[in-house]
Amino acid sequence: MGLNDQNYALLKEHCLREGSTLFGVADVRQIRQTFRLPSIKEELDCGISLGVRLSGAVLAEIEDGPTLLYAWHYRQANIVLDRVAFRLSEYIQEQGYRALPIAASQIIDWRQQIAHLSHKHVGVLAGHGWIGRNNLLVHPQYGATVRYVTVLTDMPLPTAKPLEFGCNACRRCLSVCPSQALGETPEDYNFDRCFEQLKAFRDKRKIGHYICGLCVKVCKGKSVHGKSQTSSQGEIDHSSDGHC
């Protein structure tokens, strides 16, 4: 096992022990121009993508919009992710490398709902899944029921290969979207319609967040076709000797 693979195994074990459900590594150089971060980002080629699965029981309580319980659960998931990312960054620094943890849910442009970077697009490059018709990162086994966080680093690591679009015939998210903001492709997503609905939910339900949960609840990944498949997330791209 080479140094890169050893680093990968050590970090993955550390993150799973700290509470992460998913671990993957992306080569972020192709999307780095979209990051709203200090100049140090130009020196950090690896994006470690960590995911925490949401509670199915909490999601099951969502009927026509977000509940107070879901809002609380959403916040707790972000806290767990931030803690894991913080601890991982400490661990990487102890190994002599640099690490920049990016908050799981920190908006810097509220109108456009833009963060320092897109955790879902880093997650795609890390092999966790694909961008679905719901405009969310869809994991093969867990669907959209995962929240993500990112740690950028210069630690040498093998990277994953993205998965192909896998929604296939599933259109559950289209039928439940209260704002009709979704379409046949991820590119059909209408941000303005969705955001107006999120604002309405926030104000009427006193939840304090721009969240909905309906398309998250119904998105089951490839399990909607009759069987839950073992995830290929984070599969290292040995075929192309991917690394960062």
N, C-alpha and C positions, 0 to 999 in steps of 0.2 A: 504494500500500500504506500503510495507516494505521499509527500507532504500535504498537498492539497486535499487529498482524500482523508488523511488523518485529521486535518483541521475540520473538515466537514463533519466527520463522525463525532469529534469532540463537541462541536458547537450544537449539533442536533441533539445529542444526549443531554447536554446542559439545558437546552430550551424545553425539551419534553419533561425533564425533571422539574423545571420551574413552573410548568403549567400550560405550555403551548400544546395545541392539538396538532398543528401542521408546521412543518419546517421546509423551506426551500431556498435556493440561492439563484439570483438573476444577474446576468450581465446587463447593467443599466446604462451602458454607454450610448445605446441607440435612443434612449428616451431622456437622457440627462438634460437636454435643452429645455425640457418642460418643467424642470425643478425650479422652485422659487426658494433658493437656498444661498448661503454665502459661497464664496469662491472655492472653499475647501471641497465642494462637491465634485470639482473637476479632477480631484485626486483619489476619489473613492469609487472604484469601478464595480464593486459587488454590492448588490442589494439583498440582504437577508430578509425574507418574507416569512412572518410568523402569523399563524391563525389560531383563533379560539372559537370553538363551536358553540352556538347558542342553544339554549334549552328548548327542546321540542315541546315540552309541556307549557312553557311560557308562550311560545308562538301559537300553540293550539288555542289559547284564549282570545287571540285576535280574530274578530269577526268582521267588523266594518271599518276598522281603523285602529290606531295604536292605543294600547291600554297603559294605565299608570304602572302596572307590573312590568310591561315590556320596556317602558322608558327607564325604569330602575335597572332592569337586566342589561339593557343597552349600555348604560353608564358603567355598570360593574364590569362588563366585558372589556370596555376601553381601559379601565383601571388595571385589570389583569394584564392586558397587552402592554400597556406602558411600563408596568413593573417588570415584565419579562424582558422587554427591550432594554430597559435601564440596566438590569442585571447582566444581560448579554454583553452590552457595551463595556461594562466594567471588566467582564471576563476576557473580552478581546484585548482590551488595553493591558491587562495583566500578561498577555502573551506577547506584548511588544508591538501591537498594531493600533491603528486609529479606528474609531467607531463613532458614528453620528446617529443616535436614535431619533426617529421622527415620530412625534405624538400620533396616537391612533386616530384621534378626532380633534384636530385643531385647525379651525378655519381662519384664513387670513383675508379672504374676500367673501363676505357674507352674501352679497347679492348674487355672485356667480358660484357660490359654494365651492371655492377653490382652496386647497390646502397647500402645504409646502411641496407635496408631491402626491401622485395618485397611488395609493397602496394597492388598488385593484390591478393597475397596469404593471406594477412591479410583481404582483402575485402571478399574473399571466406569464411573465417572462421566467418566473421561478417554477413554473410547471404545475401550479395549483389547479388550473382550470382555464376557462375561456370566458370572454365577455358575452353574456347571454342576451336574449331578447329583452330582458328586464334591465339591461344596462348595468348589471352587477356581475361580479366575478362568480362564476358557477363552477363549483367543485364536482367532479364526477360522482362522488359518493355522498357528499353533504349538501349539494346544491348551493343555494345562496345563503345558507344558515351559518355562515362563518364571518367573523370580523377579523381584520388584518392590521398589522403594524409592520414598519420597515426599519431596519438598521443598515446604514451604509458603512462600508468598511474597505480598507485596502489590504485586508488579510487575503492571501491567495487561497481561492476556493474553486472547486468544480461547479459549473453552472448547469441548470436544467434546460430542457427544451420545451417550448410552449406546446400545449395541446390544441388540437383542431377544434373548431366550433362543434359542440355536441348537443345542442338543444334538439336537433332533428325535428320530429313531428310535435314535440311538446309546445303548447301555447297556453299553459295554465296562467302564466303571469298576465297575458293580454286580457283574459276574461275577468280577472279580479281587479285590475287597475281602475281606481275610482275616477281618475282624471283622463283616462284614455290617452296616456302619454306614450304607450309602447306600440311597436309595430313588428313587422316581419323580420327586421334585422336590427342589430344594436344601433346602427346609424339612424334608424327611424325614431329613436328616443327623443321626446319633446321635453327639454329641460324646463321651459317656462310653465307648461301645464303641470308638470310634476311638482315644481317648487310652489306654485300657487296652492296646490292641494296640501302640501306639507305645512305651509303657513296657516292654512285653515285648521288643520288638525292641531297644530301647536296652540292656537288661540282658543278654540272651542273646547279642547280636552284638557287644557291647563297642564301640558306635559313638559313644557320648557325645552323641547327639542324639535328639530325639523326631521321627523321620522314618520314612517307609515307602517311597514312590516307586512303588508298584504302580499306583495310579490316575493318577499323573503320566505314567508310561511309556505307558499305553495310550490316553491322551487325545490325539487328533490334530486336534481342532477340526473344521472342516467338511470337511477332506480325507478323512475316513472315508467319505464318500459318493461317492468315486471320483475326485475331483480336488481338488488343493490350490488354494484360492482366494487371491487377492491380498487382503491384509488391508485393512480400512477403519479400522484403529485410529487414534485421534487425529484423526479427521475433524472439522474445525472446524464448529461449528454456526452457519453464516451465516444459516440460515433463521430463527433466533430471535434473531439478533444476540447470541449467548451470549458473555459476557465476565466477567472478575472483576478 
